[in-house]
Amino acid sequence: MSEKLIVVDYDAGNLRSVQTALDHLGFRFRISGRPDEVAGADRLIVPGVGEARAAMERLSASGLDEAIRRAWKRGSPLLGICLGCQIIFDRSEERAARCLGFLPGTVERFRPQGGRKVPHMGWNRVRQKRPHPLFDGIAEGEYFYFVHSYYPVPKEAEVVIGECEYGARFAAAVARENLAACQFHPEKSGDSGLRLLDNFLRWNPG
């Protein structure tokens, strides 16, 4: 793979499991928190666990927010994972965080009702809403691994490519043009998660 694949390091955790998955797949990549490297990336993965507002403060203070924006606007394929999925929207309920705004919408907290525990943790089915290269070779209704208390609520229904049921349906995967993101953790989701990562790394949005 000759292109420059960057996994963005913004002190939001989860780097080791992503690194392990990418090593297993055999792709060359670099973990970086340098804005110049991130802005010049040919392909980006933005992972993360933790709190949206704290993450956005770190991104803003380091200049990584604009670096990610520059790479995305240039057309580099970008994959957000978990917290990296949430911060691509306009804002989050989590301490009223203003996010990157790549997709219109908000991020809301699960309410503990009807026996639903918060956080949503463990394996759950993802129903594919429409075909997308991210899901190539992955069975409809496949299980993926989730750990989260907040979930994205896109303003535009057409960006949702996968849904999950946890008391109510929510967007588990979204995509538009060169941007894709999943609320679950593909790097912790066995063979199907590895397949999804491999699909992303071979994806050419055109």
Buried (B, 14 or more C-beta within 10 A) or exposed (E): EEEBBBBBBBEBBBBEBBBEBBEEEEBEBEBBBBBEBBBBBBBBBBBBBBBBBBBBBBBEEBBBBBBBBBBBEEEBBBBBBBBBBBBBBBBBEBEEBEBBEBBEBBBBBBEEEEEEEBEBEEEBBBBBBEEBBBBEEBEEEBBBBBBBBBBBBBEEEEBBBBBBEBBEEBBBBBBBEBBBBBBBBBBBBEEBBBBBBBBBBEBEBE
